[in-house]
Structure formats: structure tokens, C-alpha cells
Amino acid sequence: MAVDPENRRIFESARDHLDQASLNNTEQLDKAILTLSSAGLALSLSFSNSLMRLGNAENLLGLKISWLCFSIAIVSTLISFLTSASAISIEREHIYKYYIEENDKYGAANNRWGIVTYYINRFSVVAFIAAVALSVLFVWSNVPPGENDMINKPHTSQEKKGYVPPMKQPANVPGGNPQNQGNKPATPDKPANKQ
């Protein structure tokens, strides 16, 4: 069966587009969700560990739910890799049948794995956002206002500027007379008067 050249061009263009979509799919959202969820889980675990040693952690249920949400985001993202690969495989078959075999029923055929991947990706984003919100709520409820030394610590003049070395004491010379006797000691801004 002869394939129309225009259909072949459209098929090859669509196939190349799907190949690029497959590559982008594995490099963008999924990578971000995995990285951020893993980092968020690690940070919240280490932060809560230090608070629990102090014995004053509050809102532990929110923290535990955030861990669950981070884990759900990670697992659902990994599952979406599999469903996405299936969706791309089915879509390749659909475009081949539509453009090369000229079977019109594949022009509007549904791709169930594409639909599943769509919802899994959105679910992983929602789980990630919930995990971040719950982690922030946990931290917020465990850092009472007025106890943060970095915010409430009064600043000295040396903290606002660079370090200024102290003035030098006059040196003793043989015979017990100070070297700059009768002169004012040197200051950082003015050298001592020389006679």
C-alpha cells in the first residue's frame, strides 16, 4: 500500500514531537518533584529530629502528614514515569495507524495511559504543595516569636561596621619613659603627633 508523502511527513513530525515530549517529560516536572520532595523530606526529618531532642515539638500530626505527602509525591512521580512510557508507546502506535495505515478511527482515539499520567502528575504536584505547606506550618508553630536570637539580638556598633582594632598602648623604652610621652595616643582616624 502506497503511503501519501504528506501523511508520511506529518507522521514523522508527530513521532519526533512525541520523542521530544518523552525526553522533556523525564527532565522537567518529574525531576523537580523528585528532587524537591526528597530534599523537603530530608530537611523536615532533620529539623524535627533536633526539636524532638529538646522535647518541645508541637503539631507533630502535621509533620507526619507532611512526610506522608512528600512520600506520595515521590512515589506518584516514579509511577508517572511508567505510565508516561506506556502513553507514549500507545500514541506512537496511534499515529502510525492514522497516518501510515490511514485508519481514521485512530485520529481521535483515546490514550488511557496519557489520561492516567495527566492525573498522576497533577496529584504529585498537589501532594508536594500540601507537604511544603504542612512543613512550614510545623516550623512556624515550633519557632515562637521573641525567642529567635537572630531577629531580636541588639546589634553593637562593631556588628554594623567592619572590625576596628583597639588603640595601641604606649610602648615602654629603656629608662622607664613611655615612647610617646606627652603626645595623644594614636586613634584609628588620626596618627599621633610627632615631635
Contacts in CASP RR format, 6 or more apart in sequence:
PFRMAT RR
TARGET T0000
AUTHOR 0000-0000-0000
METHOD contacts of the structure
MODEL  1
MAVDPENRRIFESARDHLDQASLNNTEQLDKAILTLSSAGLALSLSFSNS
LMRLGNAENLLGLKISWLCFSIAIVSTLISFLTSASAISIEREHIYKYYI
EENDKYGAANNRWGIVTYYINRFSVVAFIAAVALSVLFVWSNVPPGENDM
INKPHTSQEKKGYVPPMKQPANVPGGNPQNQGNKPATPDKPANKQ
1 101 0 8 1.000
3 99 0 8 1.000
3 100 0 8 1.000
3 102 0 8 1.000
4 102 0 8 1.000
7 99 0 8 1.000
7 100 0 8 1.000
7 102 0 8 1.000
8 99 0 8 1.000
8 100 0 8 1.000
10 99 0 8 1.000
11 95 0 8 1.000
11 96 0 8 1.000
11 98 0 8 1.000
11 99 0 8 1.000
11 100 0 8 1.000
14 95 0 8 1.000
14 99 0 8 1.000
15 92 0 8 1.000
15 95 0 8 1.000
18 88 0 8 1.000
18 91 0 8 1.000
18 92 0 8 1.000
18 95 0 8 1.000
21 88 0 8 1.000
22 84 0 8 1.000
22 85 0 8 1.000
22 88 0 8 1.000
25 84 0 8 1.000
26 81 0 8 1.000
26 84 0 8 1.000
29 121 0 8 1.000
29 125 0 8 1.000
30 77 0 8 1.000
30 80 0 8 1.000
30 81 0 8 1.000
30 121 0 8 1.000
33 73 0 8 1.000
33 74 0 8 1.000
33 77 0 8 1.000
33 124 0 8 1.000
33 125 0 8 1.000
33 128 0 8 1.000
34 74 0 8 1.000
34 77 0 8 1.000
34 78 0 8 1.000
36 128 0 8 1.000
37 70 0 8 1.000
37 71 0 8 1.000
37 73 0 8 1.000
37 74 0 8 1.000
37 77 0 8 1.000
37 128 0 8 1.000
37 131 0 8 1.000
38 70 0 8 1.000
38 74 0 8 1.000
40 70 0 8 1.000
40 131 0 8 1.000
40 132 0 8 1.000
40 135 0 8 1.000
41 67 0 8 1.000
41 70 0 8 1.000
41 71 0 8 1.000
41 74 0 8 1.000
41 131 0 8 1.000
43 135 0 8 1.000
44 63 0 8 1.000
44 66 0 8 1.000
44 67 0 8 1.000
44 70 0 8 1.000
44 135 0 8 1.000
44 138 0 8 1.000
45 67 0 8 1.000
47 139 0 8 1.000
48 57 0 8 1.000
48 60 0 8 1.000
48 63 0 8 1.000
48 138 0 8 1.000
51 57 0 8 1.000
51 142 0 8 1.000
56 142 0 8 1.000
57 63 0 8 1.000
57 142 0 8 1.000
58 141 0 8 1.000
58 142 0 8 1.000
59 137 0 8 1.000
59 138 0 8 1.000
59 141 0 8 1.000
59 142 0 8 1.000
60 138 0 8 1.000
62 134 0 8 1.000
62 137 0 8 1.000
62 138 0 8 1.000
63 134 0 8 1.000
63 135 0 8 1.000
63 138 0 8 1.000
65 130 0 8 1.000
65 134 0 8 1.000
66 130 0 8 1.000
66 131 0 8 1.000
66 132 0 8 1.000
66 133 0 8 1.000
66 134 0 8 1.000
66 135 0 8 1.000
66 138 0 8 1.000
67 131 0 8 1.000
69 127 0 8 1.000
69 128 0 8 1.000
69 130 0 8 1.000
69 131 0 8 1.000
69 134 0 8 1.000
70 127 0 8 1.000
70 128 0 8 1.000
70 131 0 8 1.000
72 123 0 8 1.000
72 124 0 8 1.000
72 127 0 8 1.000
73 124 0 8 1.000
73 125 0 8 1.000
73 127 0 8 1.000
73 128 0 8 1.000
73 131 0 8 1.000
76 120 0 8 1.000
76 123 0 8 1.000
76 124 0 8 1.000
76 127 0 8 1.000
77 121 0 8 1.000
77 124 0 8 1.000
79 120 0 8 1.000
80 117 0 8 1.000
80 120 0 8 1.000
80 121 0 8 1.000
80 124 0 8 1.000
83 113 0 8 1.000
83 114 0 8 1.000
83 116 0 8 1.000
83 117 0 8 1.000
83 120 0 8 1.000
84 113 0 8 1.000
84 114 0 8 1.000
84 117 0 8 1.000
86 113 0 8 1.000
86 114 0 8 1.000
87 111 0 8 1.000
87 113 0 8 1.000
87 114 0 8 1.000
87 116 0 8 1.000
87 117 0 8 1.000
89 113 0 8 1.000
90 111 0 8 1.000
90 112 0 8 1.000
90 113 0 8 1.000
90 114 0 8 1.000
91 111 0 8 1.000
91 114 0 8 1.000
94 106 0 8 1.000
94 107 0 8 1.000
94 109 0 8 1.000
94 111 0 8 1.000
95 106 0 8 1.000
97 103 0 8 1.000
97 106 0 8 1.000
98 104 0 8 1.000
98 106 0 8 1.000
98 107 0 8 1.000
98 109 0 8 1.000
146 152 0 8 1.000
158 164 0 8 1.000
164 188 0 8 1.000
165 188 0 8 1.000
167 185 0 8 1.000
167 186 0 8 1.000
167 187 0 8 1.000
167 188 0 8 1.000
168 185 0 8 1.000
168 186 0 8 1.000
169 185 0 8 1.000
170 178 0 8 1.000
170 179 0 8 1.000
170 180 0 8 1.000
170 181 0 8 1.000
170 185 0 8 1.000
171 178 0 8 1.000
171 179 0 8 1.000
172 178 0 8 1.000
172 179 0 8 1.000
173 179 0 8 1.000
180 192 0 8 1.000
183 192 0 8 1.000
183 193 0 8 1.000
183 194 0 8 1.000
183 195 0 8 1.000
184 192 0 8 1.000
184 193 0 8 1.000
185 192 0 8 1.000
186 192 0 8 1.000
END
